[in-house]
């Protein structure tokens, strides 16, 4: 989107895992924001490095969740004969680069739903582990990023990662092409009409409508400092 090259981190079964330069911006923001949160949660007696280490671990968990989401797409695509050259992380998430389109609507739907399925599994595992570790009350309060929750740093991190994965799951399932939900909408339209081009146009129009909605809603939130707040509103508008 912004041009420029990407940096290779490592390879997984021949798939290049890379990051765009814009990824470093969101990495810094997540570490900075979460470090401040843990500092307020744990208080001055937590030690000078503990909030930063928890912030670093939260960022690693956040991007690890996105990578696993994209690997879900990649595994199902490969099993259906579609090659994956790379997975690239950038400021708005991640993207698995496929070497060709799906052969039919069924394959398109399976590949599109594989990522959300992985994200749902991550959410369920984190929620079960968090509730077992700290109880539902403490876990739910920590998931709302409340510094008065009384949760430990590790429990708060698990709760935050669970809430982030739930948000990613719901957001990705919106029928806004090219997000996963939009690709499912294209697969359904493709199945009904038998015309991939017409289905793609239909899904793209849905994506465009959601884009305008995100821009308008984000601008409103940014101006009024409501719902997601000013920063969240600007972010939503940029996504739109």
C-alpha positions in Angstrom: 0.0 0.0 0.0 2.8 2.4 0.9 5.4 1.1 -1.4 8.9 0.1 -0.5 10.4 -3.3 0.3 9.8 -5.8 3.0 12.1 -7.5 5.5 12.3 -11.3 5.7 12.0 -12.6 9.3 12.1 -16.4 8.6 10.6 -19.1 6.5 8.0 -21.8 7.5 7.9 -24.8 5.1 9.1 -22.6 2.3 6.7 -19.7 3.0 8.5 -16.4 3.4 7.4 -14.6 6.5 8.1 -10.9 6.1 7.2 -7.5 7.5 6.5 -4.2 5.8 8.2 -1.1 7.1 4.8 0.2 8.4 4.7 -2.9 10.7 7.3 -1.3 13.0 5.0 1.7 13.6 2.1 -0.5 15.0 4.7 -2.6 16.9 6.0 0.5 18.7 2.4 1.7 19.4 1.4 -1.7 20.9 4.5 -1.9 23.1 4.2 1.7 24.2 0.4 1.5 25.0 0.6 -1.9 26.7 3.6 -1.0 28.8 1.8 2.1 30.1 -1.2 -0.1 30.9 0.8 -2.7 32.8 2.6 0.1 34.7 -0.7 1.5 35.9 -2.0 -2.0 36.6 0.9 -3.2 38.7 2.0 0.0 40.3 5.4 1.4 41.0 6.3 -1.7 43.1 6.3 -4.0 40.0 9.8 -3.3 39.1 11.1 -1.0 36.3 11.3 -3.6 33.6 8.3 -5.8 34.3 5.7 -3.6 32.5 8.0 -3.3 29.5 8.6 -7.0 29.3 4.8 -7.6 29.5 4.2 -5.0 26.8 6.8 -6.7 24.6 5.2 -10.2 25.3 1.8 -8.7 24.5 3.0 -7.3 21.1 4.6 -10.7 20.3 1.3 -12.5 21.2 -0.7 -10.0 19.1 1.4 -10.4 16.0 1.8 -14.1 16.6 -2.0 -14.3 16.5 -2.1 -12.5 13.2 0.6 -14.8 11.8 -1.3 -17.9 12.9 -4.5 -16.5 11.3 -2.6 -16.1 8.0 -1.0 -19.5 8.3 -4.5 -21.0 8.7 -5.3 -19.5 5.2 -2.0 -20.8 3.9 -2.4 -24.4 5.1 -5.9 -24.8 3.6 -4.8 -23.1 0.4 -1.9 -25.4 -0.1 -4.1 -28.4 0.6 -6.3 -27.3 -2.2 -3.4 -26.9 -4.6 -2.9 -23.1 -4.3 0.7 -22.1 -3.7 1.6 -19.5 -1.0 4.8 -17.5 -1.8 4.8 -15.4 1.4 3.0 -14.0 4.4 3.5 -10.3 5.0 2.7 -8.4 8.2 2.0 -4.7 7.9 0.3 -1.8 9.7 -3.3 -3.2 9.2 -2.6 -6.9 9.9 -1.3 -9.6 7.6 -1.7 -11.0 4.1 -1.0 -14.4 2.6 0.1 -14.1 -1.0 -1.5 -16.8 -3.2 -0.1 -17.7 -6.6 -3.6 -18.1 -8.1 -7.3 -17.8 -7.5 -9.4 -20.6 -6.1 -10.9 -23.0 -8.6 -14.4 -22.9 -7.3 -16.6 -21.2 -4.6 -16.2 -24.1 -2.2 -12.4 -23.8 -2.2 -12.7 -20.0 -1.9 -15.0 -20.3 1.2 -12.8 -22.9 2.8 -9.6 -20.8 2.4 -11.4 -17.7 3.6 -12.8 -19.3 6.7 -9.6 -21.1 7.7 -8.1 -17.9 9.2 -11.1 -17.0 11.3 -11.3 -20.6 12.5 -7.7 -20.3 13.9 -8.5 -17.0 15.5 -11.6 -18.5 17.1 -9.5 -21.3 18.5 -6.9 -18.9 19.9 -9.7 -16.9 21.6 -11.3 -20.0 23.1 -8.0 -21.4 24.4 -7.0 -18.0 26.0 -10.4 -17.6 27.6 -10.5 -21.1 29.1 -6.9 -20.7 30.4 -7.6 -17.2 31.8 -10.8 -18.2 33.5 -9.2 -21.3 35.1 -6.2 -19.2 36.3 -8.1 -16.2 37.7 -11.8 -16.8 37.6 -14.4 -15.3 35.3 -14.8 -12.0 37.2 -11.1 -11.1 37.2 -10.6 -12.3 33.7 -13.5 -10.3 32.3 -12.5 -7.1 34.1 -8.9 -7.5 32.8 -10.2 -8.0 29.3 -11.8 -4.6 29.5 -8.3 -3.1 30.1 -9.2 -1.9 33.6 -6.2 -0.9 35.7 -8.3 -1.5 38.8 -9.1 -5.1 38.0 -6.5 -6.4 40.4 -5.4 -9.0 37.9 -1.8 -10.2 37.7 0.3 -9.1 34.7 0.1 -12.5 33.0 -3.6 -12.8 33.5 -4.2 -9.3 32.2 -2.1 -10.1 29.1 -4.1 -13.3 28.4 -7.3 -11.4 28.8 -6.1 -8.6 26.4 -5.0 -11.1 23.8 -8.3 -12.9 24.1 -10.3 -9.7 23.6 -8.1 -8.7 20.7 -8.6 -12.1 19.0 -12.3 -11.8 19.5 -12.3 -8.4 17.9 -10.2 -9.6 15.0 -12.6 -12.5 14.5 -15.7 -10.4 14.4 -14.0 -7.7 12.2 -12.7 -10.2 9.7 -16.1 -11.9 9.3 -17.7 -8.6 8.2 -18.9 -9.1 4.5 -16.4 -6.4 3.3 -14.2 -7.7 0.5 -11.2 -8.3 0.6 -11.6 -9.3 4.2 -12.4 -12.9 5.0 -16.2 -12.3 5.4 -16.2 -10.5 2.0 -14.4 -13.5 0.4 -17.1 -15.8 1.9 -19.8 -13.4 0.4 -18.0 -13.7 -2.9 -18.0 -17.5 -2.7 -21.7 -17.5 -1.9 -22.5 -15.2 -4.8 -20.2 -17.2 -7.1 -22.1 -20.4 -6.1 -25.5 -18.8 -6.7 -24.7 -17.1 -10.0 -22.0 -19.4 -11.4 -20.1 -16.2 -12.5 -16.9 -15.5 -10.6 -16.5 -12.0 -12.2 -20.0 -11.0 -11.2 -19.5 -12.4 -7.7 -16.3 -10.4 -7.3 -18.0 -7.2 -8.4 -20.8 -7.8 -5.9 -18.3 -8.5 -3.1 -16.2 -5.4 -4.0 -19.3 -3.2 -3.9 -20.0 -4.5 -0.4 -16.4 -3.8 0.6 -16.7 -0.3 -0.8 -19.9 0.4 1.2 -18.3 -0.8 4.4 -15.2 1.3 3.6 -17.3 4.5 3.4 -19.1 3.4 6.6 -15.8 2.9 8.4 -14.6 6.3 7.3 -17.7 8.1 8.4 -17.9 6.2 11.7 -14.2 6.7 12.4 -14.4 10.4 11.7 -17.4 10.8 14.1 -15.5 8.9 16.9 -12.4 11.0 16.3 -14.3 14.3 16.5 -16.5 13.3 19.5 -13.9 11.1 21.3 -16.6 8.4 21.7 -16.9 4.6 21.5 -13.3 3.7 20.3 -12.0 7.2 21.2 -10.0 9.7 19.0 -7.2 7.3 18.2 -9.5 4.4 17.6 -11.7 6.6 15.4 -8.7 7.7 13.3 -7.6 4.1 12.9 -11.0 2.9 11.8 -11.2 5.7 9.2 -7.8 4.7 7.9 -8.9 1.1 7.6 -12.0 2.3 5.7 
